[in-house]
Each structure stands twice: as structure tokens, then as C-alpha cells.
Amino acid sequence: MGLEWLKPSAFFGSILYALVGVLVFWVSFVVIDKLTPYDLWQELVEKQNMALAIVVGAMALGLSVIIAAAVVG
């Protein structure tokens, strides 16, 4: 195990993939927020809907796993 991860191409490639993953996650979350019949942020923060928070958290984890698998290839 060497210091291959310190090479600029590997380092900046990892940063680029991380940014692409976060961007795809954010866009998919916004799309899902628009598809739901109510405002997710208002339900979660103002009304403190715990059941919806669990569902949104599970959705976020699922999206994260899918995006990570797509990025890794």
C-alpha cells in the first residue's frame, strides 16, 4: 500500500466524483420534494412529523447507496 491516493489525478478525481454524487443526490431530493403533495421541509421542521422524517431518512440512504454504486461503477 503506497501513496497512490496522494497523486493529484487520484485526489482531484475523488473530489470530482464526490461533488457529482452530492449534486445528483441534491437534484433527486428536490425532484422527490416537488413530486410529494406537501412541503417536506415544513412537515419535517415546523410540524416535526417524525414518521415522515424516518421515511425521508430511509429515502436519503437509499438514494445515497444507488448513487455511490453508480459512481463506483
N, CA, C, O and CB atoms as a CASP TS submission, in Angstrom:
PFRMAT TS
TARGET T0000
AUTHOR 0000-0000-0000
METHOD Language model
MODEL 1
PARENT N/A
ATOM      1  N   MET     1       0.862  -1.183   0.000  1.00  0.00           N
ATOM      2  CA  MET     1       0.000   0.000   0.000  1.00  0.00           C
ATOM      3  C   MET     1       0.894   1.226   0.000  1.00  0.00           C
ATOM      4  O   MET     1       1.610   1.491   0.966  1.00  0.00           O
ATOM      5  CB  MET     1      -0.973   0.009   1.232  1.00  0.00           C
ATOM      6  N   GLY     2       0.845   1.943  -1.054  1.00  0.00           N
ATOM      7  CA  GLY     2       1.697   3.117  -1.186  1.00  0.00           C
ATOM      8  C   GLY     2       0.903   4.394  -1.015  1.00  0.00           C
ATOM      9  O   GLY     2      -0.148   4.430  -0.375  1.00  0.00           O
ATOM     10  N   LEU     3       1.426   5.400  -1.590  1.00  0.00           N
ATOM     11  CA  LEU     3       0.802   6.707  -1.509  1.00  0.00           C
ATOM     12  C   LEU     3       0.144   7.093  -2.834  1.00  0.00           C
ATOM     13  O   LEU     3       0.185   8.254  -3.242  1.00  0.00           O
ATOM     14  CB  LEU     3       1.831   7.754  -1.108  1.00  0.00           C
ATOM     15  N   GLU     4      -0.470   6.095  -3.509  1.00  0.00           N
ATOM     16  CA  GLU     4      -1.115   6.377  -4.784  1.00  0.00           C
ATOM     17  C   GLU     4      -2.242   7.386  -4.657  1.00  0.00           C
ATOM     18  O   GLU     4      -2.507   8.147  -5.588  1.00  0.00           O
ATOM     19  CB  GLU     4      -1.644   5.107  -5.382  1.00  0.00           C
ATOM     20  N   TRP     5      -2.901   7.398  -3.519  1.00  0.00           N
ATOM     21  CA  TRP     5      -4.039   8.307  -3.333  1.00  0.00           C
ATOM     22  C   TRP     5      -3.597   9.763  -3.230  1.00  0.00           C
ATOM     23  O   TRP     5      -4.427  10.667  -3.318  1.00  0.00           O
ATOM     24  CB  TRP     5      -4.821   7.920  -2.084  1.00  0.00           C
ATOM     25  N   LEU     6      -2.292  10.000  -3.044  1.00  0.00           N
ATOM     26  CA  LEU     6      -1.796  11.367  -2.971  1.00  0.00           C
ATOM     27  C   LEU     6      -1.491  11.965  -4.341  1.00  0.00           C
ATOM     28  O   LEU     6      -1.199  13.156  -4.447  1.00  0.00           O
ATOM     29  CB  LEU     6      -0.561  11.412  -2.117  1.00  0.00           C
ATOM     30  N   LYS     7      -1.556  11.154  -5.379  1.00  0.00           N
ATOM     31  CA  LYS     7      -1.324  11.682  -6.713  1.00  0.00           C
ATOM     32  C   LYS     7      -2.422  12.679  -7.042  1.00  0.00           C
ATOM     33  O   LYS     7      -3.583  12.445  -6.707  1.00  0.00           O
ATOM     34  CB  LYS     7      -1.271  10.546  -7.766  1.00  0.00           C
ATOM     35  N   PRO     8      -2.078  13.787  -7.692  1.00  0.00           N
ATOM     36  CA  PRO     8      -3.093  14.810  -7.988  1.00  0.00           C
ATOM     37  C   PRO     8      -4.262  14.286  -8.805  1.00  0.00           C
ATOM     38  O   PRO     8      -5.398  14.698  -8.571  1.00  0.00           O
ATOM     39  CB  PRO     8      -2.459  15.956  -8.721  1.00  0.00           C
ATOM     40  N   SER     9      -4.022  13.398  -9.749  1.00  0.00           N
ATOM     41  CA  SER     9      -5.133  12.890 -10.564  1.00  0.00           C
ATOM     42  C   SER     9      -6.102  12.072  -9.720  1.00  0.00           C
ATOM     43  O   SER     9      -7.314  12.191  -9.897  1.00  0.00           O
ATOM     44  CB  SER     9      -4.602  12.037 -11.726  1.00  0.00           C
ATOM     45  N   ALA    10      -5.602  11.251  -8.812  1.00  0.00           N
ATOM     46  CA  ALA    10      -6.473  10.455  -7.954  1.00  0.00           C
ATOM     47  C   ALA    10      -7.205  11.343  -6.949  1.00  0.00           C
ATOM     48  O   ALA    10      -8.393  11.152  -6.686  1.00  0.00           O
ATOM     49  CB  ALA    10      -5.661   9.379  -7.219  1.00  0.00           C
ATOM     50  N   PHE    11      -6.491  12.302  -6.399  1.00  0.00           N
ATOM     51  CA  PHE    11      -7.095  13.188  -5.400  1.00  0.00           C
ATOM     52  C   PHE    11      -8.216  14.030  -6.008  1.00  0.00           C
ATOM     53  O   PHE    11      -9.320  14.086  -5.466  1.00  0.00           O
ATOM     54  CB  PHE    11      -6.028  14.102  -4.786  1.00  0.00           C
ATOM     55  N   PHE    12      -7.929  14.686  -7.137  1.00  0.00           N
ATOM     56  CA  PHE    12      -8.944  15.540  -7.754  1.00  0.00           C
ATOM     57  C   PHE    12     -10.057  14.729  -8.399  1.00  0.00           C
ATOM     58  O   PHE    12     -11.192  15.198  -8.492  1.00  0.00           O
ATOM     59  CB  PHE    12      -8.306  16.445  -8.790  1.00  0.00           C
ATOM     60  N   GLY    13      -9.747  13.528  -8.841  1.00  0.00           N
ATOM     61  CA  GLY    13     -10.788  12.635  -9.346  1.00  0.00           C
ATOM     62  C   GLY    13     -11.764  12.251  -8.249  1.00  0.00           C
ATOM     63  O   GLY    13     -12.974  12.205  -8.472  1.00  0.00           O
ATOM     64  N   SER    14     -11.237  11.975  -7.067  1.00  0.00           N
ATOM     65  CA  SER    14     -12.103  11.646  -5.929  1.00  0.00           C
ATOM     66  C   SER    14     -12.978  12.828  -5.539  1.00  0.00           C
ATOM     67  O   SER    14     -14.162  12.660  -5.249  1.00  0.00           O
ATOM     68  CB  SER    14     -11.263  11.203  -4.728  1.00  0.00           C
ATOM     69  N   ILE    15     -12.398  14.020  -5.533  1.00  0.00           N
ATOM     70  CA  ILE    15     -13.173  15.226  -5.224  1.00  0.00           C
ATOM     71  C   ILE    15     -14.263  15.436  -6.258  1.00  0.00           C
ATOM     72  O   ILE    15     -15.395  15.771  -5.909  1.00  0.00           O
ATOM     73  CB  ILE    15     -12.261  16.461  -5.159  1.00  0.00           C
ATOM     74  N   LEU    16     -13.932  15.241  -7.530  1.00  0.00           N
ATOM     75  CA  LEU    16     -14.912  15.414  -8.601  1.00  0.00           C
ATOM     76  C   LEU    16     -16.060  14.419  -8.463  1.00  0.00           C
ATOM     77  O   LEU    16     -17.225  14.796  -8.591  1.00  0.00           O
ATOM     78  CB  LEU    16     -14.242  15.256  -9.968  1.00  0.00           C
ATOM     79  N   TYR    17     -15.741  13.154  -8.205  1.00  0.00           N
ATOM     80  CA  TYR    17     -16.792  12.152  -8.034  1.00  0.00           C
ATOM     81  C   TYR    17     -17.651  12.453  -6.812  1.00  0.00           C
ATOM     82  O   TYR    17     -18.864  12.246  -6.850  1.00  0.00           O
ATOM     83  CB  TYR    17     -16.182  10.757  -7.911  1.00  0.00           C
ATOM     84  N   ALA    18     -17.054  12.931  -5.742  1.00  0.00           N
ATOM     85  CA  ALA    18     -17.823  13.283  -4.549  1.00  0.00           C
ATOM     86  C   ALA    18     -18.781  14.434  -4.856  1.00  0.00           C
ATOM     87  O   ALA    18     -19.943  14.399  -4.452  1.00  0.00           O
ATOM     88  CB  ALA    18     -16.879  13.664  -3.386  1.00  0.00           C
ATOM     89  N   LEU    19     -18.301  15.447  -5.564  1.00  0.00           N
ATOM     90  CA  LEU    19     -19.163  16.581  -5.916  1.00  0.00           C
ATOM     91  C   LEU    19     -20.300  16.163  -6.851  1.00  0.00           C
ATOM     92  O   LEU    19     -21.433  16.622  -6.703  1.00  0.00           O
ATOM     93  CB  LEU    19     -18.335  17.687  -6.572  1.00  0.00           C
ATOM     94  N   VAL    20     -19.992  15.295  -7.808  1.00  0.00           N
ATOM     95  CA  VAL    20     -21.034  14.801  -8.711  1.00  0.00           C
ATOM     96  C   VAL    20     -22.070  14.008  -7.926  1.00  0.00           C
ATOM     97  O   VAL    20     -23.268  14.154  -8.167  1.00  0.00           O
ATOM     98  CB  VAL    20     -20.424  13.928  -9.830  1.00  0.00           C
ATOM     99  N   GLY    21     -21.629  13.176  -6.997  1.00  0.00           N
ATOM    100  CA  GLY    21     -22.556  12.405  -6.171  1.00  0.00           C
ATOM    101  C   GLY    21     -23.460  13.290  -5.332  1.00  0.00           C
ATOM    102  O   GLY    21     -24.662  13.043  -5.235  1.00  0.00           O
ATOM    103  N   VAL    22     -22.887  14.318  -4.729  1.00  0.00           N
ATOM    104  CA  VAL    22     -23.689  15.240  -3.914  1.00  0.00           C
ATOM    105  C   VAL    22     -24.670  16.008  -4.784  1.00  0.00           C
ATOM    106  O   VAL    22     -25.816  16.218  -4.387  1.00  0.00           O
ATOM    107  CB  VAL    22     -22.781  16.222  -3.149  1.00  0.00           C
ATOM    108  N   LEU    23     -24.234  16.428  -5.963  1.00  0.00           N
ATOM    109  CA  LEU    23     -25.117  17.149  -6.877  1.00  0.00           C
ATOM    110  C   LEU    23     -26.286  16.270  -7.333  1.00  0.00           C
ATOM    111  O   LEU    23     -27.430  16.724  -7.357  1.00  0.00           O
ATOM    112  CB  LEU    23     -24.327  17.645  -8.093  1.00  0.00           C
ATOM    113  N   VAL    24     -26.006  15.035  -7.689  1.00  0.00           N
ATOM    114  CA  VAL    24     -27.072  14.119  -8.108  1.00  0.00           C
ATOM    115  C   VAL    24     -28.030  13.852  -6.953  1.00  0.00           C
ATOM    116  O   VAL    24     -29.243  13.792  -7.155  1.00  0.00           O
ATOM    117  CB  VAL    24     -26.478  12.792  -8.626  1.00  0.00           C
ATOM    118  N   PHE    25     -27.499  13.691  -5.752  1.00  0.00           N
ATOM    119  CA  PHE    25     -28.356  13.475  -4.587  1.00  0.00           C
ATOM    120  C   PHE    25     -29.250  14.687  -4.351  1.00  0.00           C
ATOM    121  O   PHE    25     -30.444  14.530  -4.097  1.00  0.00           O
ATOM    122  CB  PHE    25     -27.507  13.187  -3.334  1.00  0.00           C
ATOM    123  N   TRP    26     -28.695  15.885  -4.431  1.00  0.00           N
ATOM    124  CA  TRP    26     -29.473  17.098  -4.193  1.00  0.00           C
ATOM    125  C   TRP    26     -30.579  17.255  -5.231  1.00  0.00           C
ATOM    126  O   TRP    26     -31.716  17.581  -4.889  1.00  0.00           O
ATOM    127  CB  TRP    26     -28.560  18.326  -4.209  1.00  0.00           C
ATOM    128  N   VAL    27     -30.246  17.025  -6.493  1.00  0.00           N
ATOM    129  CA  VAL    27     -31.245  17.149  -7.562  1.00  0.00           C
ATOM    130  C   VAL    27     -32.355  16.116  -7.381  1.00  0.00           C
ATOM    131  O   VAL    27     -33.532  16.441  -7.536  1.00  0.00           O
ATOM    132  CB  VAL    27     -30.582  16.981  -8.949  1.00  0.00           C
ATOM    133  N   SER    28     -31.994  14.884  -7.057  1.00  0.00           N
ATOM    134  CA  SER    28     -33.022  13.858  -6.869  1.00  0.00           C
ATOM    135  C   SER    28     -33.890  14.161  -5.654  1.00  0.00           C
ATOM    136  O   SER    28     -35.090  13.884  -5.673  1.00  0.00           O
ATOM    137  CB  SER    28     -32.375  12.478  -6.718  1.00  0.00           C
ATOM    138  N   PHE    29     -33.313  14.722  -4.604  1.00  0.00           N
ATOM    139  CA  PHE    29     -34.110  15.077  -3.437  1.00  0.00           C
ATOM    140  C   PHE    29     -35.083  16.201  -3.770  1.00  0.00           C
ATOM    141  O   PHE    29     -36.231  16.174  -3.325  1.00  0.00           O
ATOM    142  CB  PHE    29     -33.202  15.488  -2.274  1.00  0.00           C
ATOM    143  N   VAL    30     -34.642  17.187  -4.546  1.00  0.00           N
ATOM    144  CA  VAL    30     -35.522  18.287  -4.954  1.00  0.00           C
ATOM    145  C   VAL    30     -36.658  17.763  -5.823  1.00  0.00           C
ATOM    146  O   VAL    30     -37.801  18.198  -5.681  1.00  0.00           O
ATOM    147  CB  VAL    30     -34.727  19.370  -5.713  1.00  0.00           C
ATOM    148  N   VAL    31     -36.352  16.838  -6.716  1.00  0.00           N
ATOM    149  CA  VAL    31     -37.395  16.255  -7.569  1.00  0.00           C
ATOM    150  C   VAL    31     -38.421  15.504  -6.729  1.00  0.00           C
ATOM    151  O   VAL    31     -39.624  15.641  -6.948  1.00  0.00           O
ATOM    152  CB  VAL    31     -36.774  15.309  -8.617  1.00  0.00           C
ATOM    153  N   ILE    32     -37.959  14.722  -5.783  1.00  0.00           N
ATOM    154  CA  ILE    32     -38.879  13.989  -4.917  1.00  0.00           C
ATOM    155  C   ILE    32     -39.697  14.961  -4.072  1.00  0.00           C
ATOM    156  O   ILE    32     -40.884  14.729  -3.840  1.00  0.00           O
ATOM    157  CB  ILE    32     -38.109  13.007  -4.012  1.00  0.00           C
ATOM    158  N   ASP    33     -39.078  16.041  -3.611  1.00  0.00           N
ATOM    159  CA  ASP    33     -39.800  17.050  -2.843  1.00  0.00           C
ATOM    160  C   ASP    33     -40.909  17.680  -3.682  1.00  0.00           C
ATOM    161  O   ASP    33     -42.002  17.941  -3.181  1.00  0.00           O
ATOM    162  CB  ASP    33     -38.836  18.131  -2.340  1.00  0.00           C
ATOM    163  N   LYS    34     -40.622  17.921  -4.957  1.00  0.00           N
ATOM    164  CA  LYS    34     -41.647  18.512  -5.842  1.00  0.00           C
ATOM    165  C   LYS    34     -42.756  17.521  -6.169  1.00  0.00           C
ATOM    166  O   LYS    34     -43.890  17.934  -6.413  1.00  0.00           O
ATOM    167  CB  LYS    34     -41.006  19.008  -7.141  1.00  0.00           C
ATOM    168  N   LEU    35     -42.460  16.224  -6.182  1.00  0.00           N
ATOM    169  CA  LEU    35     -43.467  15.211  -6.511  1.00  0.00           C
ATOM    170  C   LEU    35     -44.425  14.927  -5.359  1.00  0.00           C
ATOM    171  O   LEU    35     -45.539  14.451  -5.583  1.00  0.00           O
ATOM    172  CB  LEU    35     -42.786  13.930  -6.921  1.00  0.00           C
ATOM    173  N   THR    36     -44.006  15.212  -4.140  1.00  0.00           N
ATOM    174  CA  THR    36     -44.884  14.958  -2.997  1.00  0.00           C
ATOM    175  C   THR    36     -45.949  16.046  -2.909  1.00  0.00           C
ATOM    176  O   THR    36     -45.709  17.181  -3.319  1.00  0.00           O
ATOM    177  CB  THR    36     -44.069  14.891  -1.680  1.00  0.00           C
ATOM    178  N   PRO    37     -47.126  15.706  -2.378  1.00  0.00           N
ATOM    179  CA  PRO    37     -48.218  16.678  -2.355  1.00  0.00           C
ATOM    180  C   PRO    37     -48.082  17.765  -1.281  1.00  0.00           C
ATOM    181  O   PRO    37     -48.935  18.649  -1.207  1.00  0.00           O
ATOM    182  CB  PRO    37     -49.506  15.957  -2.154  1.00  0.00           C
ATOM    183  N   TYR    38     -47.063  17.723  -0.470  1.00  0.00           N
ATOM    184  CA  TYR    38     -46.882  18.722   0.590  1.00  0.00           C
ATOM    185  C   TYR    38     -45.420  19.134   0.653  1.00  0.00           C
ATOM    186  O   TYR    38     -44.563  18.506   0.032  1.00  0.00           O
ATOM    187  CB  TYR    38     -47.352  18.169   1.966  1.00  0.00           C
ATOM    188  N   ASP    39     -45.141  20.179   1.397  1.00  0.00           N
ATOM    189  CA  ASP    39     -43.783  20.693   1.544  1.00  0.00           C
ATOM    190  C   ASP    39     -43.045  19.855   2.592  1.00  0.00           C
ATOM    191  O   ASP    39     -43.387  19.891   3.774  1.00  0.00           O
ATOM    192  CB  ASP    39     -43.795  22.205   1.945  1.00  0.00           C
ATOM    193  N   LEU    40     -42.041  19.106   2.156  1.00  0.00           N
ATOM    194  CA  LEU    40     -41.315  18.228   3.079  1.00  0.00           C
ATOM    195  C   LEU    40     -40.635  19.016   4.194  1.00  0.00           C
ATOM    196  O   LEU    40     -40.672  18.609   5.355  1.00  0.00           O
ATOM    197  CB  LEU    40     -40.276  17.408   2.320  1.00  0.00           C
ATOM    198  N   TRP    41     -40.016  20.141   3.846  1.00  0.00           N
ATOM    199  CA  TRP    41     -39.279  20.901   4.852  1.00  0.00           C
ATOM    200  C   TRP    41     -40.212  21.419   5.942  1.00  0.00           C
ATOM    201  O   TRP    41     -39.866  21.369   7.122  1.00  0.00           O
ATOM    202  CB  TRP    41     -38.535  22.067   4.199  1.00  0.00           C
ATOM    203  N   GLN    42     -41.386  21.913   5.564  1.00  0.00           N
ATOM    204  CA  GLN    42     -42.348  22.414   6.551  1.00  0.00           C
ATOM    205  C   GLN    42     -42.840  21.272   7.440  1.00  0.00           C
ATOM    206  O   GLN    42     -42.967  21.430   8.654  1.00  0.00           O
ATOM    207  CB  GLN    42     -43.545  23.100   5.847  1.00  0.00           C
ATOM    208  N   GLU    43     -43.113  20.133   6.830  1.00  0.00           N
ATOM    209  CA  GLU    43     -43.580  18.987   7.611  1.00  0.00           C
ATOM    210  C   GLU    43     -42.511  18.504   8.591  1.00  0.00           C
ATOM    211  O   GLU    43     -42.818  18.150   9.729  1.00  0.00           O
ATOM    212  CB  GLU    43     -43.990  17.845   6.680  1.00  0.00           C
ATOM    213  N   LEU    44     -41.267  18.492   8.146  1.00  0.00           N
ATOM    214  CA  LEU    44     -40.199  17.966   8.997  1.00  0.00           C
ATOM    215  C   LEU    44     -39.789  18.928  10.095  1.00  0.00           C
ATOM    216  O   LEU    44     -39.620  18.527  11.246  1.00  0.00           O
ATOM    217  CB  LEU    44     -38.999  17.626   8.163  1.00  0.00           C
ATOM    218  N   VAL    45     -39.629  20.198   9.746  1.00  0.00           N
ATOM    219  CA  VAL    45     -39.062  21.159  10.702  1.00  0.00           C
ATOM    220  C   VAL    45     -40.139  21.818  11.555  1.00  0.00           C
ATOM    221  O   VAL    45     -40.032  21.848  12.781  1.00  0.00           O
ATOM    222  CB  VAL    45     -38.267  22.229   9.963  1.00  0.00           C
ATOM    223  N   GLU    46     -41.171  22.345  10.911  1.00  0.00           N
ATOM    224  CA  GLU    46     -42.168  23.103  11.669  1.00  0.00           C
ATOM    225  C   GLU    46     -43.163  22.200  12.390  1.00  0.00           C
ATOM    226  O   GLU    46     -43.472  22.423  13.561  1.00  0.00           O
ATOM    227  CB  GLU    46     -42.915  24.043  10.744  1.00  0.00           C
ATOM    228  N   LYS    47     -43.663  21.184  11.697  1.00  0.00           N
ATOM    229  CA  LYS    47     -44.659  20.299  12.304  1.00  0.00           C
ATOM    230  C   LYS    47     -44.030  19.110  13.024  1.00  0.00           C
ATOM    231  O   LYS    47     -44.724  18.385  13.737  1.00  0.00           O
ATOM    232  CB  LYS    47     -45.613  19.799  11.245  1.00  0.00           C
ATOM    233  N   GLN    48     -42.734  18.903  12.849  1.00  0.00           N
ATOM    234  CA  GLN    48     -41.970  17.827  13.481  1.00  0.00           C
ATOM    235  C   GLN    48     -42.628  16.467  13.277  1.00  0.00           C
ATOM    236  O   GLN    48     -42.856  15.724  14.232  1.00  0.00           O
ATOM    237  CB  GLN    48     -41.810  18.103  14.970  1.00  0.00           C
ATOM    238  N   ASN    49     -42.928  16.154  12.032  1.00  0.00           N
ATOM    239  CA  ASN    49     -43.543  14.886  11.664  1.00  0.00           C
ATOM    240  C   ASN    49     -42.472  13.794  11.687  1.00  0.00           C
ATOM    241  O   ASN    49     -41.701  13.650  10.738  1.00  0.00           O
ATOM    242  CB  ASN    49     -44.220  14.978  10.261  1.00  0.00           C
ATOM    243  N   MET    50     -42.432  13.029  12.779  1.00  0.00           N
ATOM    244  CA  MET    50     -41.382  12.038  12.983  1.00  0.00           C
ATOM    245  C   MET    50     -41.497  10.872  11.993  1.00  0.00           C
ATOM    246  O   MET    50     -40.478  10.358  11.531  1.00  0.00           O
ATOM    247  CB  MET    50     -41.434  11.514  14.412  1.00  0.00           C
ATOM    248  N   ALA    51     -42.710  10.454  11.667  1.00  0.00           N
ATOM    249  CA  ALA    51     -42.886   9.357  10.722  1.00  0.00           C
ATOM    250  C   ALA    51     -42.354   9.743   9.345  1.00  0.00           C
ATOM    251  O   ALA    51     -41.681   8.948   8.689  1.00  0.00           O
ATOM    252  CB  ALA    51     -44.367   8.959  10.629  1.00  0.00           C
ATOM    253  N   LEU    52     -42.653  10.946   8.916  1.00  0.00           N
ATOM    254  CA  LEU    52     -42.138  11.416   7.630  1.00  0.00           C
ATOM    255  C   LEU    52     -40.628  11.559   7.668  1.00  0.00           C
ATOM    256  O   LEU    52     -39.958  11.294   6.670  1.00  0.00           O
ATOM    257  CB  LEU    52     -42.780  12.749   7.250  1.00  0.00           C
ATOM    258  N   ALA    53     -40.085  11.970   8.794  1.00  0.00           N
ATOM    259  CA  ALA    53     -38.630  12.096   8.918  1.00  0.00           C
ATOM    260  C   ALA    53     -37.954  10.737   8.741  1.00  0.00           C
ATOM    261  O   ALA    53     -36.898  10.653   8.113  1.00  0.00           O
ATOM    262  CB  ALA    53     -38.254  12.704  10.286  1.00  0.00           C
ATOM    263  N   ILE    54     -38.540   9.690   9.277  1.00  0.00           N
ATOM    264  CA  ILE    54     -37.978   8.350   9.123  1.00  0.00           C
ATOM    265  C   ILE    54     -38.041   7.907   7.666  1.00  0.00           C
ATOM    266  O   ILE    54     -37.084   7.336   7.143  1.00  0.00           O
ATOM    267  CB  ILE    54     -38.723   7.345  10.016  1.00  0.00           C
ATOM    268  N   VAL    55     -39.175   8.173   7.012  1.00  0.00           N
ATOM    269  CA  VAL    55     -39.316   7.795   5.603  1.00  0.00           C
ATOM    270  C   VAL    55     -38.335   8.584   4.736  1.00  0.00           C
ATOM    271  O   VAL    55     -37.701   8.011   3.849  1.00  0.00           O
ATOM    272  CB  VAL    55     -40.764   8.030   5.120  1.00  0.00           C
ATOM    273  N   VAL    56     -38.202   9.880   4.977  1.00  0.00           N
ATOM    274  CA  VAL    56     -37.273  10.703   4.192  1.00  0.00           C
ATOM    275  C   VAL    56     -35.827  10.268   4.465  1.00  0.00           C
ATOM    276  O   VAL    56     -35.007  10.250   3.547  1.00  0.00           O
ATOM    277  CB  VAL    56     -37.460  12.216   4.528  1.00  0.00           C
ATOM    278  N   GLY    57     -35.514   9.926   5.691  1.00  0.00           N
ATOM    279  CA  GLY    57     -34.171   9.432   6.002  1.00  0.00           C
ATOM    280  C   GLY    57     -33.858   8.128   5.291  1.00  0.00           C
ATOM    281  O   GLY    57     -32.753   7.942   4.781  1.00  0.00           O
ATOM    282  N   ALA    58     -34.837   7.220   5.258  1.00  0.00           N
ATOM    283  CA  ALA    58     -34.644   5.956   4.537  1.00  0.00           C
ATOM    284  C   ALA    58     -34.488   6.214   3.039  1.00  0.00           C
ATOM    285  O   ALA    58     -33.679   5.569   2.372  1.00  0.00           O
ATOM    286  CB  ALA    58     -35.831   4.996   4.792  1.00  0.00           C
ATOM    287  N   MET    59     -35.265   7.157   2.520  1.00  0.00           N
ATOM    288  CA  MET    59     -35.152   7.511   1.108  1.00  0.00           C
ATOM    289  C   MET    59     -33.764   8.094   0.817  1.00  0.00           C
ATOM    290  O   MET    59     -33.153   7.768  -0.202  1.00  0.00           O
ATOM    291  CB  MET    59     -36.258   8.520   0.711  1.00  0.00           C
ATOM    292  N   ALA    60     -33.276   8.942   1.698  1.00  0.00           N
ATOM    293  CA  ALA    60     -31.960   9.549   1.500  1.00  0.00           C
ATOM    294  C   ALA    60     -30.864   8.479   1.529  1.00  0.00           C
ATOM    295  O   ALA    60     -29.931   8.527   0.727  1.00  0.00           O
ATOM    296  CB  ALA    60     -31.691  10.620   2.581  1.00  0.00           C
ATOM    297  N   LEU    61     -30.971   7.531   2.433  1.00  0.00           N
ATOM    298  CA  LEU    61     -29.981   6.454   2.473  1.00  0.00           C
ATOM    299  C   LEU    61     -30.044   5.595   1.217  1.00  0.00           C
ATOM    300  O   LEU    61     -29.008   5.209   0.675  1.00  0.00           O
ATOM    301  CB  LEU    61     -30.194   5.585   3.709  1.00  0.00           C
ATOM    302  N   GLY    62     -31.248   5.297   0.754  1.00  0.00           N
ATOM    303  CA  GLY    62     -31.400   4.528  -0.468  1.00  0.00           C
ATOM    304  C   GLY    62     -30.816   5.237  -1.674  1.00  0.00           C
ATOM    305  O   GLY    62     -30.109   4.632  -2.480  1.00  0.00           O
ATOM    306  N   LEU    63     -31.113   6.519  -1.793  1.00  0.00           N
ATOM    307  CA  LEU    63     -30.541   7.308  -2.894  1.00  0.00           C
ATOM    308  C   LEU    63     -29.018   7.336  -2.805  1.00  0.00           C
ATOM    309  O   LEU    63     -28.334   7.230  -3.823  1.00  0.00           O
ATOM    310  CB  LEU    63     -31.098   8.746  -2.877  1.00  0.00           C
ATOM    311  N   SER    64     -28.496   7.476  -1.616  1.00  0.00           N
ATOM    312  CA  SER    64     -27.044   7.529  -1.429  1.00  0.00           C
ATOM    313  C   SER    64     -26.377   6.224  -1.862  1.00  0.00           C
ATOM    314  O   SER    64     -25.321   6.239  -2.495  1.00  0.00           O
ATOM    315  CB  SER    64     -26.708   7.826   0.038  1.00  0.00           C
ATOM    316  N   VAL    65     -26.994   5.108  -1.521  1.00  0.00           N
ATOM    317  CA  VAL    65     -26.420   3.811  -1.910  1.00  0.00           C
ATOM    318  C   VAL    65     -26.452   3.652  -3.430  1.00  0.00           C
ATOM    319  O   VAL    65     -25.484   3.178  -4.026  1.00  0.00           O
ATOM    320  CB  VAL    65     -27.191   2.644  -1.231  1.00  0.00           C
ATOM    321  N   ILE    66     -27.560   4.046  -4.057  1.00  0.00           N
ATOM    322  CA  ILE    66     -27.679   3.934  -5.505  1.00  0.00           C
ATOM    323  C   ILE    66     -26.657   4.824  -6.205  1.00  0.00           C
ATOM    324  O   ILE    66     -26.002   4.394  -7.154  1.00  0.00           O
ATOM    325  CB  ILE    66     -29.095   4.299  -5.955  1.00  0.00           C
ATOM    326  N   ILE    67     -26.522   6.059  -5.739  1.00  0.00           N
ATOM    327  CA  ILE    67     -25.567   6.995  -6.352  1.00  0.00           C
ATOM    328  C   ILE    67     -24.131   6.504  -6.147  1.00  0.00           C
ATOM    329  O   ILE    67     -23.312   6.577  -7.064  1.00  0.00           O
ATOM    330  CB  ILE    67     -25.737   8.419  -5.755  1.00  0.00           C
ATOM    331  N   ALA    68     -23.829   6.010  -4.955  1.00  0.00           N
ATOM    332  CA  ALA    68     -22.480   5.504  -4.702  1.00  0.00           C
ATOM    333  C   ALA    68     -22.162   4.313  -5.607  1.00  0.00           C
ATOM    334  O   ALA    68     -21.052   4.205  -6.127  1.00  0.00           O
ATOM    335  CB  ALA    68     -22.327   5.102  -3.226  1.00  0.00           C
ATOM    336  N   ALA    69     -23.130   3.428  -5.794  1.00  0.00           N
ATOM    337  CA  ALA    69     -22.906   2.279  -6.672  1.00  0.00           C
ATOM    338  C   ALA    69     -22.717   2.724  -8.114  1.00  0.00           C
ATOM    339  O   ALA    69     -21.914   2.142  -8.842  1.00  0.00           O
ATOM    340  CB  ALA    69     -24.073   1.295  -6.576  1.00  0.00           C
ATOM    341  N   ALA    70     -23.448   3.746  -8.530  1.00  0.00           N
ATOM    342  CA  ALA    70     -23.312   4.250  -9.901  1.00  0.00           C
ATOM    343  C   ALA    70     -21.966   4.930 -10.108  1.00  0.00           C
ATOM    344  O   ALA    70     -21.359   4.799 -11.171  1.00  0.00           O
ATOM    345  CB  ALA    70     -24.445   5.226 -10.227  1.00  0.00           C
ATOM    346  N   VAL    71     -21.502   5.648  -9.108  1.00  0.00           N
ATOM    347  CA  VAL    71     -20.215   6.352  -9.232  1.00  0.00           C
ATOM    348  C   VAL    71     -19.056   5.354  -9.247  1.00  0.00           C
ATOM    349  O   VAL    71     -18.108   5.503 -10.018  1.00  0.00           O
ATOM    350  CB  VAL    71     -20.033   7.364  -8.071  1.00  0.00           C
ATOM    351  N   VAL    72     -19.141   4.336  -8.386  1.00  0.00           N
ATOM    352  CA  VAL    72     -18.067   3.352  -8.311  1.00  0.00           C
ATOM    353  C   VAL    72     -18.016   2.530  -9.593  1.00  0.00           C
ATOM    354  O   VAL    72     -16.939   2.182 -10.080  1.00  0.00           O
ATOM    355  CB  VAL    72     -18.257   2.432  -7.090  1.00  0.00           C
ATOM    356  N   GLY    73     -19.195   2.223 -10.134  1.00  0.00           N
ATOM    357  CA  GLY    73     -19.258   1.546 -11.423  1.00  0.00           C
ATOM    358  C   GLY    73     -19.408   0.098 -11.259  1.00  0.00           C
ATOM    359  O   GLY    73     -19.477  -0.632 -12.247  1.00  0.00           O
TER
END
